[in-house]
Amino acid sequence: MLKARFMRLEDQATEHAHDYHQLVMSVSGRAEFEVNGRGGEVCRMRACLVPGDAEHQFAGMGDNRMLILDLNEQDMSAEDLELLGRLFDSPRFPALDADFQNLLNYADAELTRYGSDPLLSRALGGVLIRALHLRLFGEHTRRKVGPLDLGRLDAYIGQHLGRRISVAELAQVACVSPSHFHVQFKDCVGLTPHQYLLKARLDRAARLLRESPLPLVRIAEECGFSSQSALTTAMRRYLGLTPKRVRGAP
């Protein structure tokens, strides 16, 4: 059985466990999760898969709205049980590409309007689960050219985040051709290089807003945004929060 619901996660940390699986996705805002000792963040670009019976802690970060799918294995078909077994064999924080985010936006609009219809909730929830499963275990995931040194790429991105970073430049760091790098990177990470760079810029900007007194214009410069306005627009679009809200979040 599948149940879809919206919830605002409180700023105060909560810890519990339950016997059903859970997929947590952000419609707006962010939250921090720790599942069986593994920590991660739920935002527009990343979800959280909580296996049944897993001990987990979570806390919202300011204003947030999460779409939560509760999945009880009771009365499920053998095919669905196999799918859930693969998805929830361990805690995960999967990256969400632009197409999945569009699908999530559609589900949000329909469930907000017709959420009292249980058939619609189950159908849309099932589509989201299947789409995520395909991204993690579909045929394309077996066509990787070879492993990327993400640690080396992250170090390079962090060092040069204050300026424009091209895909060709990252490909050179990874020692592969730009065309192979783009395909390989998306297969490996689940995001395009441009999406990954944007997430890195937003993550650093949010951290600086929470942990430093730097003015917004300076933070925009240090994180590679063309202007204060560009940073504000990106935060609103991808995080559902303004810089002021992020800075004021506990």
JOVEN-V815449 format. One record per pair of residues at least 4 apart in sequence whose ideal C-beta (glycine too) atoms are under 7 Angstrom apart, sorted by the first residue. I is the first residue (numbers start at 1). J is the second residue. Records with the same first field share a line. If there is no record, write none. Layout:
BEGIN
I = J, J
END
This chain:
BEGIN
1 = 72, 74, 75
2 = 69, 71, 122, 125, 126
3 = 70, 121
4 = 67, 69, 111, 121, 124, 125
5 = 68
6 = 65, 66, 67
7 = 66, 68
8 = 60, 64, 65
9 = 31, 58, 59, 60, 64, 66
10 = 14, 60
11 = 59, 60, 250
12 = 59
13 = 57, 59
14 = 57, 58, 59
15 = 57
17 = 53, 54, 55, 56
18 = 52
19 = 52, 53
20 = 52, 70, 71, 72
21 = 50, 51, 52, 71, 84, 88
22 = 50, 68, 69, 70
23 = 47, 49, 69, 129
24 = 42, 47, 48, 50, 66, 68
25 = 47, 66, 67, 104
26 = 30, 31, 42, 43, 44, 64, 66
27 = 65, 66, 67, 108
28 = 64, 65, 240
29 = 60, 61, 62, 63, 64, 65, 239, 240, 241
30 = 41, 42, 43, 61, 64, 239
31 = 42, 58, 59, 60, 61, 64, 66
32 = 41, 58, 59, 61
33 = 39, 40, 42, 48, 56, 58
34 = 38, 39, 56, 57
35 = 48, 50, 54, 56, 91
36 = 54, 55, 91
38 = 91
40 = 46, 48, 93
41 = 46
42 = 46, 47, 48, 66
43 = 239
44 = 101, 238, 239, 240
45 = 95, 96, 191, 195, 199, 238
46 = 93, 94, 95, 96
47 = 93, 94, 96
48 = 93
49 = 87, 88, 91, 92, 94
50 = 54, 56, 91
51 = 88, 90, 91
52 = 88
54 = 91
60 = 64
61 = 249
62 = 241, 245, 246, 248, 249
63 = 241, 245
67 = 107, 108
69 = 125, 128, 129
71 = 84
73 = 81, 84
76 = 80, 81
77 = 81
78 = 82
79 = 83
80 = 84
81 = 85
82 = 86
83 = 87, 133
84 = 88
85 = 89
86 = 133, 137
87 = 133
94 = 132, 136, 190
95 = 189, 190, 191
96 = 100, 101
97 = 190, 191, 195
98 = 102, 195
99 = 103
100 = 104, 131, 135
101 = 105
102 = 106
103 = 107, 128, 131
104 = 108, 128
105 = 109
106 = 110
107 = 111, 124, 128
108 = 112
109 = 113
110 = 114, 120, 124
111 = 115, 121, 124
114 = 120
115 = 121
117 = 121
118 = 122
119 = 123
120 = 124
121 = 125
122 = 126
123 = 127
124 = 128
125 = 129
126 = 130
127 = 131
128 = 132
129 = 133
130 = 134
131 = 135
132 = 136
133 = 137
134 = 138
135 = 190
136 = 141
137 = 141
140 = 187
141 = 187
143 = 187
144 = 184, 187, 188
145 = 180, 184
148 = 153, 174, 184, 185, 188
149 = 153, 174
150 = 154
151 = 155
152 = 156, 173
153 = 157, 170, 173, 174
154 = 158
155 = 159
156 = 160, 173
157 = 161, 165, 197, 200
160 = 165
161 = 200, 201, 204, 223, 224
162 = 221, 222, 223, 224
163 = 224
164 = 224
165 = 169, 170, 197
167 = 171, 178, 181, 182, 193
168 = 172, 178
169 = 173
170 = 174, 181, 193
171 = 176, 177, 178, 181
174 = 181
176 = 180, 181, 184
177 = 181
178 = 182
180 = 184
181 = 185
182 = 186, 192, 193
183 = 187
184 = 188
185 = 189, 193
186 = 191, 192
189 = 196
191 = 195, 196, 199
192 = 196
193 = 197
194 = 198
195 = 199
196 = 200
197 = 201
198 = 202, 234
199 = 203
200 = 204
201 = 205, 223, 224, 225
202 = 206, 234, 235, 238, 239
203 = 207
204 = 208, 223
205 = 209, 219, 223, 231
206 = 210, 246
207 = 211
208 = 212, 214, 219, 222
209 = 219, 243, 246, 247
210 = 246, 247, 249
214 = 218, 219
216 = 220, 228, 231, 243
217 = 221, 228
218 = 222
219 = 223, 231
220 = 225, 227, 228, 230, 231
223 = 231
225 = 230, 231, 234
226 = 230
228 = 232
229 = 233
230 = 234
231 = 235, 243
232 = 236, 242, 243
233 = 237
234 = 238
235 = 239, 241, 242, 243, 246
236 = 242
241 = 245, 246
243 = 247
244 = 248
245 = 249
END
